[in-house]
Amino acid sequence: MELVTPGLGLIFWTSLTFFFLMIILKKFAWKPILTAVKTREDNIEKALSSAKEAEEKMQQLTSQNEQILREAREERDIILKEARAAKDSIVGEAKNTAKNEAAKIMEDAKKSIENEKLKAITELKNQVAALSIEISEKILGSELSDKNKQQALMNTLVEDVTLN
Amino acid sequence: MNTLKDKTLLALILVFTSVLTVFGNADSTSKKKSFDASSFILHHVLDAHDWHILGEGENSIHLPLPIILLDRGLQVFSSNKFSVAHSEHGHDYAVTEDGLYAIFHEKIYRTIDGQLTFDEEGHPTEAHATPLDFSITRNVASMFLTTALLLWLFIGAARAYQKTGINSAPKGKQSFLEPLVLFVRDEIAIPNIGEKKYMKYMPYLLTVFFFIWINNLLGLVPFFPGGSNLTGNIAFTICLSVFTLYMTIYSANKNYWSHIFMPPVPKALYFIMIPIEIVGIFTKPFALMIRLFANMTAGHIVVLSFICIIFIKESAAWAGLSIPMALFISILELLVAALQAFIFTLLSALFIGSAIEEHHH
Protein backbone atom coordinates (compact mmCIF):
# COMPACT_ATOMS: atom_id res chain seq x y z
CA MET A 1 0.00 0.00 0.00
CA GLU A 2 2.87 2.33 0.80
CA LEU A 3 4.07 1.83 -2.76
CA VAL A 4 1.00 3.49 -4.25
CA THR A 5 0.58 6.22 -1.63
CA PRO A 6 2.07 9.40 -3.06
CA GLY A 7 4.20 11.38 -0.64
CA LEU A 8 3.28 15.04 -0.36
CA GLY A 9 6.91 16.15 -0.11
CA LEU A 10 7.95 14.41 -3.29
CA ILE A 11 4.96 15.81 -5.18
CA PHE A 12 5.92 19.29 -4.03
CA TRP A 13 9.60 18.98 -4.89
CA THR A 14 8.97 17.25 -8.22
CA SER A 15 6.49 19.89 -9.36
CA LEU A 16 8.76 22.71 -8.29
CA THR A 17 11.90 21.17 -9.79
CA PHE A 18 10.27 20.16 -13.04
CA PHE A 19 8.60 23.53 -13.49
CA PHE A 20 11.76 25.54 -12.96
CA LEU A 21 13.85 23.07 -14.94
CA MET A 22 11.48 23.51 -17.86
CA ILE A 23 11.54 27.32 -17.60
CA ILE A 24 15.34 27.46 -17.35
CA LEU A 25 15.96 24.91 -20.09
CA LYS A 26 13.44 26.61 -22.34
CA LYS A 27 15.24 29.91 -22.10
CA PHE A 28 18.85 28.74 -22.01
CA ALA A 29 18.85 25.44 -23.85
CA TRP A 30 15.88 24.49 -26.00
CA LYS A 31 15.46 27.84 -27.69
CA PRO A 32 19.12 28.31 -28.68
CA ILE A 33 19.47 24.66 -29.71
CA LEU A 34 16.27 24.48 -31.74
CA THR A 35 16.90 27.85 -33.36
CA ALA A 36 20.44 26.89 -34.27
CA VAL A 37 19.36 23.55 -35.67
CA LYS A 38 16.55 25.17 -37.63
CA THR A 39 18.88 27.82 -39.01
CA ARG A 40 21.35 25.18 -40.04
CA GLU A 41 18.65 23.12 -41.74
CA ASP A 42 17.46 26.21 -43.59
CA ASN A 43 21.03 27.00 -44.61
CA ILE A 44 21.59 23.48 -45.89
CA GLU A 45 18.34 23.61 -47.84
CA LYS A 46 19.28 26.97 -49.27
CA ALA A 47 22.75 25.75 -50.18
CA LEU A 48 21.32 22.69 -51.88
CA SER A 49 18.81 24.66 -53.87
CA SER A 50 21.37 27.27 -54.87
CA ALA A 51 23.74 24.48 -55.95
CA LYS A 52 20.99 23.06 -58.09
CA GLU A 53 20.30 26.49 -59.51
CA ALA A 54 23.99 26.96 -60.28
CA GLU A 55 24.06 23.61 -62.01
CA GLU A 56 21.08 24.58 -64.12
CA LYS A 57 22.70 27.89 -64.97
CA MET A 58 25.90 26.05 -65.87
CA GLN A 59 23.98 23.75 -68.15
CA GLN A 60 22.25 26.69 -69.73
CA LEU A 61 25.58 28.40 -70.20
CA THR A 62 27.10 25.32 -71.79
CA SER A 63 24.23 24.99 -74.21
CA GLN A 64 24.49 28.70 -74.92
CA ASN A 65 28.19 28.32 -75.62
CA GLU A 66 27.50 25.48 -77.95
CA GLN A 67 24.91 27.57 -79.73
CA ILE A 68 27.37 30.43 -80.10
CA LEU A 69 30.04 28.06 -81.36
CA ARG A 70 27.65 26.53 -83.84
CA GLU A 71 26.58 29.95 -85.06
CA ALA A 72 30.20 31.04 -85.38
CA ARG A 73 31.00 27.96 -87.39
CA GLU A 74 28.06 28.59 -89.67
CA GLU A 75 29.10 32.20 -90.09
CA ARG A 76 32.62 31.13 -90.91
CA ASP A 77 31.28 28.73 -93.51
CA ILE A 78 29.16 31.47 -95.05
CA ILE A 79 32.08 33.91 -95.09
CA LEU A 80 34.33 31.31 -96.70
CA LYS A 81 31.70 30.56 -99.30
CA GLU A 82 31.25 34.24 -100.02
CA ALA A 83 34.98 34.73 -100.29
CA ARG A 84 35.27 31.83 -102.69
CA ALA A 85 32.43 33.24 -104.76
CA ALA A 86 34.05 36.67 -104.75
CA LYS A 87 37.36 35.18 -105.80
CA ASP A 88 35.69 33.26 -108.57
CA SER A 89 33.82 36.33 -109.79
CA ILE A 90 36.93 38.53 -109.65
CA VAL A 91 39.01 35.97 -111.52
CA GLY A 92 36.23 35.49 -114.07
CA GLU A 93 35.86 39.21 -114.54
CA ALA A 94 39.59 39.63 -114.97
CA LYS A 95 39.62 36.83 -117.51
CA ASN A 96 36.72 38.41 -119.39
CA THR A 97 38.35 41.81 -119.36
CA ALA A 98 41.59 40.30 -120.59
CA LYS A 99 39.76 38.38 -123.30
CA ASN A 100 37.86 41.50 -124.36
CA GLU A 101 41.02 43.54 -124.33
CA ALA A 102 42.82 40.93 -126.38
CA ALA A 103 39.93 40.78 -128.82
CA LYS A 104 39.87 44.57 -129.07
CA ILE A 105 43.62 44.68 -129.64
CA MET A 106 43.28 42.00 -132.29
CA GLU A 107 40.45 43.88 -133.93
CA ASP A 108 42.40 47.12 -133.88
CA ALA A 109 45.35 45.35 -135.35
CA LYS A 110 43.16 43.83 -138.01
CA LYS A 111 41.62 47.24 -138.72
CA SER A 112 44.95 48.96 -139.04
CA ILE A 113 46.22 46.11 -141.21
CA GLU A 114 43.10 46.50 -143.38
CA ASN A 115 43.63 50.26 -143.47
CA GLU A 116 47.24 49.86 -144.47
CA LYS A 117 46.20 47.29 -147.00
CA LEU A 118 43.58 49.67 -148.41
CA LYS A 119 46.06 52.50 -148.36
CA ALA A 120 48.54 50.34 -150.18
CA ILE A 121 45.90 49.24 -152.67
CA THR A 122 44.79 52.84 -153.26
CA GLU A 123 48.33 53.89 -153.69
CA LEU A 124 48.87 51.04 -156.05
CA LYS A 125 45.66 51.95 -157.88
CA ASN A 126 46.75 55.58 -158.09
CA GLN A 127 50.16 54.57 -159.33
CA VAL A 128 48.54 52.18 -161.80
CA ALA A 129 46.16 54.96 -162.87
CA ALA A 130 49.00 57.40 -163.23
CA LEU A 131 50.95 54.85 -165.12
CA SER A 132 47.93 54.05 -167.29
CA ILE A 133 47.37 57.77 -167.93
CA GLU A 134 51.00 58.15 -168.80
CA ILE A 135 50.77 55.17 -171.07
CA SER A 136 47.46 56.41 -172.40
CA GLU A 137 49.02 59.82 -173.03
CA LYS A 138 51.83 58.21 -174.81
CA ILE A 139 49.47 55.99 -176.83
CA LEU A 140 47.07 58.80 -177.46
CA GLY A 141 49.91 61.01 -178.49
CA SER A 142 50.89 58.49 -181.10
CA GLU A 143 47.36 57.66 -182.20
CA LEU A 144 46.19 61.22 -182.57
CA SER A 145 48.95 61.99 -184.78
CA ASP A 146 47.37 59.83 -187.47
CA LYS A 147 43.81 60.52 -188.78
CA ASN A 148 42.77 56.98 -189.38
CA LYS A 149 43.90 55.89 -186.02
CA GLN A 150 42.03 58.80 -184.54
CA GLN A 151 38.85 57.66 -186.23
CA ALA A 152 39.26 54.07 -185.14
CA LEU A 153 39.75 55.14 -181.61
CA MET A 154 36.71 57.28 -181.70
CA ASN A 155 34.67 54.32 -182.89
CA THR A 156 35.87 52.05 -180.18
CA LEU A 157 35.17 54.62 -177.55
CA VAL A 158 31.73 55.13 -178.87
CA GLU A 159 31.18 51.40 -178.96
CA ASP A 160 32.27 51.21 -175.33
CA VAL A 161 29.91 53.97 -174.35
CA THR A 162 26.97 52.29 -175.97
CA LEU A 163 27.94 49.05 -174.41
CA ASN A 164 27.97 50.67 -171.14
CA MET B 1 36.45 -1.64 -31.35
CA ASN B 2 38.69 -1.27 -28.32
CA THR B 3 36.50 1.41 -26.80
CA LEU B 4 33.48 -0.81 -27.24
CA LYS B 5 35.26 -3.62 -25.44
CA ASP B 6 36.30 -1.23 -22.69
CA LYS B 7 32.75 -0.03 -22.28
CA THR B 8 31.38 -3.55 -22.13
CA LEU B 9 33.98 -4.42 -19.53
CA LEU B 10 33.11 -1.32 -17.54
CA ALA B 11 29.42 -2.17 -17.66
CA LEU B 12 30.13 -5.69 -16.45
CA ILE B 13 32.27 -4.37 -13.60
CA LEU B 14 29.50 -1.95 -12.62
CA VAL B 15 26.90 -4.67 -12.55
CA PHE B 16 29.07 -7.04 -10.53
CA THR B 17 30.05 -4.32 -8.09
CA SER B 18 26.40 -3.63 -7.49
CA VAL B 19 25.73 -7.27 -6.94
CA LEU B 20 28.57 -7.46 -4.44
CA THR B 21 27.29 -4.36 -2.63
CA VAL B 22 23.90 -5.93 -2.19
CA PHE B 23 25.58 -9.21 -1.29
CA GLY B 24 27.52 -7.48 1.48
CA ASN B 25 24.44 -5.71 2.81
CA ALA B 26 22.16 -8.69 2.90
CA ASP B 27 24.81 -11.08 4.14
CA SER B 28 25.08 -9.31 7.47
CA THR B 29 21.30 -9.26 7.76
CA SER B 30 20.98 -12.98 7.22
CA LYS B 31 23.37 -13.64 10.09
CA LYS B 32 21.05 -11.96 12.55
CA LYS B 33 17.73 -13.32 11.39
CA SER B 34 16.19 -15.10 8.44
CA PHE B 35 16.35 -13.00 5.29
CA ASP B 36 13.13 -11.08 4.55
CA ALA B 37 13.33 -10.53 0.80
CA SER B 38 10.08 -8.61 0.44
CA SER B 39 10.89 -5.97 3.06
CA PHE B 40 14.44 -5.72 1.72
CA ILE B 41 13.19 -5.08 -1.82
CA LEU B 42 10.46 -2.72 -0.65
CA HIS B 43 13.01 -0.74 1.32
CA HIS B 44 15.09 -0.29 -1.83
CA VAL B 45 12.14 0.60 -4.02
CA LEU B 46 10.58 3.12 -1.64
CA ASP B 47 11.84 6.57 -0.70
CA ALA B 48 14.12 7.18 2.28
CA HIS B 49 15.00 10.13 4.52
CA ASP B 50 18.73 9.51 4.28
CA TRP B 51 20.95 8.19 1.57
CA HIS B 52 22.36 4.79 2.34
CA ILE B 53 25.73 4.26 0.65
CA LEU B 54 27.41 1.19 2.09
CA GLY B 55 27.26 -1.28 4.96
CA GLU B 56 24.62 -2.28 7.47
CA GLY B 57 23.60 -1.27 11.00
CA GLU B 58 26.20 0.49 13.13
CA ASN B 59 28.94 0.42 10.49
CA SER B 60 26.84 1.63 7.60
CA ILE B 61 27.77 4.77 5.73
CA HIS B 62 24.87 7.17 5.21
CA LEU B 63 24.62 10.55 3.57
CA PRO B 64 22.43 12.60 5.91
CA LEU B 65 19.71 14.60 4.17
CA PRO B 66 17.75 17.63 5.36
CA ILE B 67 14.45 16.98 7.13
CA ILE B 68 11.93 19.75 6.50
CA LEU B 69 8.64 19.63 8.45
CA LEU B 70 5.68 21.94 8.51
CA ASP B 71 4.70 21.54 12.13
CA ARG B 72 4.18 24.53 14.43
CA GLY B 73 6.23 26.53 11.92
CA LEU B 74 9.03 25.31 9.75
CA GLN B 75 11.28 22.66 11.29
CA VAL B 76 14.55 22.01 9.49
CA PHE B 77 17.17 19.58 10.76
CA SER B 78 19.50 16.90 9.51
CA SER B 79 18.41 13.28 9.27
CA ASN B 80 21.44 12.58 11.48
CA LYS B 81 19.33 13.83 14.41
CA PHE B 82 17.28 10.62 14.33
CA SER B 83 20.02 8.99 16.36
CA VAL B 84 18.23 7.53 19.37
CA ALA B 85 17.15 4.01 18.49
CA HIS B 86 14.05 2.61 20.14
CA SER B 87 12.45 -0.77 19.92
CA GLU B 88 8.98 -1.60 21.10
CA HIS B 89 7.25 -4.93 20.54
CA GLY B 90 9.63 -5.61 17.67
CA HIS B 91 9.00 -2.24 16.03
CA ASP B 92 12.31 -0.46 15.43
CA TYR B 93 12.13 3.31 15.26
CA ALA B 94 14.44 6.26 15.77
CA VAL B 95 13.82 9.42 17.75
CA THR B 96 15.49 12.81 17.41
CA GLU B 97 18.01 13.93 20.04
CA ASP B 98 15.50 16.43 21.44
CA GLY B 99 12.86 13.70 21.52
CA LEU B 100 10.27 15.66 19.52
CA TYR B 101 10.00 13.52 16.38
CA ALA B 102 10.28 9.84 15.62
CA ILE B 103 10.78 8.10 12.29
CA PHE B 104 9.15 4.73 11.73
CA HIS B 105 9.15 3.03 8.32
CA GLU B 106 10.27 6.30 6.70
CA LYS B 107 7.28 8.14 8.13
CA ILE B 108 7.77 10.96 10.63
CA TYR B 109 5.53 11.21 13.74
CA ARG B 110 5.38 13.63 16.59
CA THR B 111 6.34 11.70 19.72
CA ILE B 112 4.44 11.63 22.99
CA ASP B 113 6.95 11.93 25.83
CA GLY B 114 9.76 10.96 23.44
CA GLN B 115 8.04 7.66 22.63
CA LEU B 116 5.84 6.10 20.01
CA THR B 117 2.92 3.89 20.99
CA PHE B 118 1.61 1.28 18.59
CA ASP B 119 -1.88 -0.13 17.98
CA GLU B 120 -2.64 -3.81 17.54
CA GLU B 121 -1.93 -3.75 13.78
CA GLY B 122 1.55 -2.41 14.41
CA HIS B 123 0.91 1.18 13.30
CA PRO B 124 1.62 4.17 15.53
CA THR B 125 -1.64 5.23 17.21
CA GLU B 126 -3.83 8.08 15.99
CA ALA B 127 -2.65 10.16 18.92
CA HIS B 128 0.64 10.78 17.10
CA ALA B 129 0.36 13.77 14.79
CA THR B 130 2.02 13.38 11.40
CA PRO B 131 3.60 16.70 10.38
CA LEU B 132 3.60 17.72 6.69
CA ASP B 133 6.84 16.28 5.39
CA PHE B 134 8.71 18.33 2.79
CA SER B 135 12.06 16.65 3.47
CA ILE B 136 14.76 16.41 0.87
CA THR B 137 14.50 12.64 0.66
CA ARG B 138 16.73 10.30 -1.32
CA ASN B 139 14.43 10.65 -4.33
CA VAL B 140 14.38 14.43 -4.11
CA ALA B 141 18.17 14.57 -3.79
CA SER B 142 18.51 12.22 -6.72
CA MET B 143 16.13 14.44 -8.71
CA PHE B 144 18.25 17.50 -7.89
CA LEU B 145 21.28 15.61 -9.14
CA THR B 146 19.51 14.80 -12.41
CA THR B 147 18.40 18.41 -12.69
CA ALA B 148 21.96 19.63 -12.28
CA LEU B 149 23.11 17.07 -14.82
CA LEU B 150 20.48 18.17 -17.33
CA LEU B 151 21.29 21.84 -16.83
CA TRP B 152 24.99 21.16 -17.30
CA LEU B 153 24.42 19.01 -20.39
CA PHE B 154 21.96 21.16 -22.25
CA ILE B 155 23.05 24.66 -21.30
CA GLY B 156 26.57 23.54 -22.21
CA ALA B 157 25.36 22.24 -25.54
CA ALA B 158 23.39 25.43 -26.19
CA ARG B 159 26.49 27.49 -25.38
CA ALA B 160 28.41 25.49 -27.94
CA TYR B 161 25.87 26.45 -30.58
CA GLN B 162 26.18 30.09 -29.66
CA LYS B 163 29.98 29.96 -29.58
CA THR B 164 30.82 27.98 -32.69
CA GLY B 165 27.69 29.01 -34.53
CA ILE B 166 25.95 26.72 -36.93
CA ASN B 167 28.72 26.54 -39.45
CA SER B 168 30.75 23.84 -37.71
CA ALA B 169 29.64 20.26 -37.20
CA PRO B 170 28.33 19.46 -33.69
CA LYS B 171 31.06 18.46 -31.25
CA GLY B 172 31.17 16.64 -27.91
CA LYS B 173 27.92 16.94 -25.94
CA GLN B 174 26.33 18.60 -28.92
CA SER B 175 26.89 15.66 -31.25
CA PHE B 176 25.37 13.27 -28.69
CA LEU B 177 22.39 15.41 -27.72
CA GLU B 178 21.45 16.91 -31.06
CA PRO B 179 20.20 13.64 -32.60
CA LEU B 180 18.09 13.05 -29.47
CA VAL B 181 16.62 16.54 -29.56
CA LEU B 182 15.91 16.08 -33.26
CA PHE B 183 14.39 12.67 -32.52
CA VAL B 184 11.95 14.26 -30.08
CA ARG B 185 11.17 16.97 -32.62
CA ASP B 186 10.88 14.85 -35.77
CA GLU B 187 9.50 11.57 -34.42
CA ILE B 188 7.38 12.74 -31.48
CA ALA B 189 6.34 16.39 -31.74
CA ILE B 190 5.84 17.02 -35.45
CA PRO B 191 3.92 13.83 -36.37
CA ASN B 192 1.56 14.13 -33.38
CA ILE B 193 1.10 17.87 -32.96
CA GLY B 194 1.66 19.09 -36.48
CA GLU B 195 4.13 21.25 -38.33
CA LYS B 196 2.41 24.51 -37.40
CA LYS B 197 2.00 24.35 -33.64
CA TYR B 198 4.66 21.92 -32.41
CA MET B 199 7.18 24.62 -31.44
CA LYS B 200 5.04 25.80 -28.55
CA TYR B 201 5.15 22.34 -26.91
CA MET B 202 8.78 21.49 -27.63
CA PRO B 203 10.14 22.81 -24.29
CA TYR B 204 7.70 20.61 -22.34
CA LEU B 205 8.22 17.51 -24.46
CA LEU B 206 12.01 17.82 -24.48
CA THR B 207 12.17 18.48 -20.75
CA VAL B 208 9.85 15.60 -19.92
CA PHE B 209 11.72 13.20 -22.21
CA PHE B 210 15.17 13.92 -20.86
CA PHE B 211 13.98 14.31 -17.26
CA ILE B 212 12.39 10.86 -17.28
CA TRP B 213 15.14 9.22 -19.26
CA ILE B 214 18.06 10.52 -17.18
CA ASN B 215 16.18 9.80 -13.95
CA ASN B 216 15.46 6.27 -15.19
CA LEU B 217 19.12 5.73 -16.02
CA LEU B 218 20.34 7.17 -12.73
CA GLY B 219 17.88 4.83 -10.98
CA LEU B 220 19.50 1.87 -12.71
CA VAL B 221 22.98 2.73 -11.46
CA PRO B 222 23.21 0.30 -8.55
CA PHE B 223 25.44 2.37 -6.25
CA PHE B 224 25.65 5.90 -4.85
CA PRO B 225 24.53 8.35 -6.22
CA GLY B 226 22.22 6.18 -8.30
CA GLY B 227 19.73 3.54 -7.41
CA SER B 228 16.87 5.76 -6.29
CA ASN B 229 13.60 4.53 -7.67
CA LEU B 230 12.41 8.06 -8.41
CA THR B 231 10.65 7.39 -11.71
CA GLY B 232 9.05 4.34 -10.09
CA ASN B 233 7.56 6.51 -7.37
CA ILE B 234 3.88 7.29 -7.78
CA ALA B 235 4.29 10.85 -6.52
CA PHE B 236 6.76 11.59 -9.28
CA THR B 237 4.63 10.09 -12.04
CA ILE B 238 1.53 11.88 -10.71
CA CYS B 239 3.30 15.22 -11.11
CA LEU B 240 4.38 14.59 -14.66
CA SER B 241 1.01 13.23 -15.77
CA VAL B 242 -0.73 16.20 -14.15
CA PHE B 243 1.58 18.44 -16.15
CA THR B 244 0.49 16.60 -19.31
CA LEU B 245 -3.18 16.88 -18.28
CA TYR B 246 -2.70 20.58 -17.65
CA MET B 247 -0.98 21.08 -21.02
CA THR B 248 -3.79 19.20 -22.76
CA ILE B 249 -6.64 21.10 -21.11
CA TYR B 250 -4.85 24.44 -21.36
CA SER B 251 -4.32 24.12 -25.11
CA ALA B 252 -7.61 22.37 -25.96
CA ASN B 253 -9.64 24.11 -28.67
CA LYS B 254 -13.35 24.30 -29.38
CA ASN B 255 -13.23 21.16 -31.50
CA TYR B 256 -11.87 19.13 -28.55
CA TRP B 257 -14.55 20.32 -26.13
CA SER B 258 -17.32 19.81 -28.66
CA HIS B 259 -16.18 16.20 -29.06
CA ILE B 260 -16.60 15.77 -25.32
CA PHE B 261 -19.87 17.63 -24.75
CA MET B 262 -21.40 17.03 -28.18
CA PRO B 263 -20.00 13.67 -29.27
CA PRO B 264 -20.96 12.54 -32.79
CA VAL B 265 -23.59 10.06 -31.52
CA PRO B 266 -27.41 10.20 -31.34
CA LYS B 267 -28.59 12.62 -28.64
CA ALA B 268 -30.24 9.77 -26.74
CA LEU B 269 -26.79 8.38 -25.94
CA TYR B 270 -25.46 11.64 -24.53
CA PHE B 271 -26.20 10.63 -20.96
CA ILE B 272 -23.73 7.75 -21.35
CA MET B 273 -21.25 9.31 -23.73
CA ILE B 274 -20.63 12.62 -22.00
CA PRO B 275 -19.62 11.06 -18.65
CA ILE B 276 -17.44 8.58 -20.53
CA GLU B 277 -15.73 11.38 -22.45
CA ILE B 278 -15.22 13.40 -19.27
CA VAL B 279 -13.70 10.40 -17.50
CA GLY B 280 -11.60 9.91 -20.65
CA ILE B 281 -9.89 13.27 -20.09
CA PHE B 282 -8.50 11.93 -16.82
CA THR B 283 -7.91 8.29 -17.68
CA LYS B 284 -5.37 9.20 -20.34
CA PRO B 285 -2.90 10.91 -17.98
CA PHE B 286 -3.82 8.34 -15.31
CA ALA B 287 -2.60 5.60 -17.64
CA LEU B 288 0.61 7.59 -18.17
CA MET B 289 1.12 7.76 -14.42
CA ILE B 290 0.53 4.04 -13.87
CA ARG B 291 2.60 2.95 -16.88
CA LEU B 292 5.79 4.75 -15.87
CA PHE B 293 5.40 3.91 -12.18
CA ALA B 294 4.69 0.22 -12.77
CA ASN B 295 7.37 -0.31 -15.39
CA MET B 296 10.18 1.27 -13.43
CA THR B 297 9.20 -0.24 -10.08
CA ALA B 298 8.79 -3.66 -11.65
CA GLY B 299 12.25 -3.41 -13.19
CA HIS B 300 13.85 -2.60 -9.85
CA ILE B 301 11.89 -5.34 -8.12
CA VAL B 302 12.83 -7.99 -10.68
CA VAL B 303 16.55 -7.16 -10.54
CA LEU B 304 16.53 -7.18 -6.73
CA SER B 305 14.52 -10.40 -6.65
CA PHE B 306 17.09 -12.22 -8.73
CA ILE B 307 19.82 -11.00 -6.40
CA CYS B 308 17.73 -12.03 -3.38
CA ILE B 309 17.54 -15.64 -4.58
CA ILE B 310 21.13 -16.01 -3.36
CA PHE B 311 20.18 -14.93 0.17
CA ILE B 312 16.90 -16.79 0.32
CA LYS B 313 18.69 -20.01 -0.64
CA GLU B 314 21.67 -19.01 1.52
CA SER B 315 24.03 -20.41 -1.08
CA ALA B 316 26.52 -18.50 -3.26
CA ALA B 317 26.10 -21.20 -5.90
CA TRP B 318 22.76 -19.60 -6.83
CA ALA B 319 24.74 -16.60 -8.05
CA GLY B 320 25.47 -18.67 -11.15
CA LEU B 321 21.81 -18.37 -12.05
CA SER B 322 20.73 -15.15 -10.41
CA ILE B 323 23.60 -12.92 -11.55
CA PRO B 324 23.27 -13.67 -15.27
CA MET B 325 19.52 -13.21 -14.94
CA ALA B 326 19.91 -9.91 -13.03
CA LEU B 327 22.44 -8.79 -15.63
CA PHE B 328 20.03 -9.66 -18.40
CA ILE B 329 17.21 -7.73 -16.74
CA SER B 330 19.53 -4.78 -16.03
CA ILE B 331 20.42 -4.55 -19.71
CA LEU B 332 16.75 -4.91 -20.61
CA GLU B 333 16.05 -2.09 -18.16
CA LEU B 334 18.45 0.17 -20.06
CA LEU B 335 16.13 -0.27 -23.02
CA VAL B 336 13.03 0.16 -20.87
CA ALA B 337 14.45 3.39 -19.41
CA ALA B 338 14.61 4.95 -22.86
CA LEU B 339 11.41 3.30 -24.01
CA GLN B 340 9.35 4.58 -21.08
CA ALA B 341 10.68 8.11 -21.53
CA PHE B 342 9.80 7.82 -25.22
CA ILE B 343 6.29 6.47 -24.56
CA PHE B 344 5.50 9.08 -21.95
CA THR B 345 6.62 11.87 -24.27
CA LEU B 346 4.93 10.32 -27.30
CA LEU B 347 1.59 9.92 -25.55
CA SER B 348 1.81 13.42 -24.06
CA ALA B 349 2.36 14.75 -27.58
CA LEU B 350 -0.52 12.62 -28.84
CA PHE B 351 -2.90 13.94 -26.17
CA ILE B 352 -1.86 17.54 -26.81
CA GLY B 353 -2.14 16.90 -30.55
CA SER B 354 -5.68 15.58 -30.20
CA ALA B 355 -6.62 18.60 -28.08
CA ILE B 356 -5.51 21.14 -30.67
CA GLU B 357 -6.57 19.19 -33.74
CA GLU B 358 -8.66 21.23 -36.15
CA HIS B 359 -12.10 20.05 -37.10
CA HIS B 360 -12.12 17.86 -40.21
CA HIS B 361 -14.33 15.04 -41.37
Interface residues (C-beta under 8 A of the other chain):
Chain A: E2 L3 V4 T5 P6 G7 L8 G9 L10 I11 F12 W13 T14 S15 T17 F18 L21 M22 I24 L25 K26 F28 A29 W30 K31 P32 I33 L34 A36 V37 T39 R40 N43
Chain B: L42 V45 L46 D47 I68 H105 L132 D133 F134 S135 I136 T137 N139 V140 M143 F144 T147 L150 L151 F154 I155 A157 A158 Y161 Q162 G165 I166 L177 E178 V181 L182 R185 M199 M202 P203 Y204 L206 T207 V208 F211 N233 I234 A235 F236 I238 C239 L240 V242 F243 F293 T297
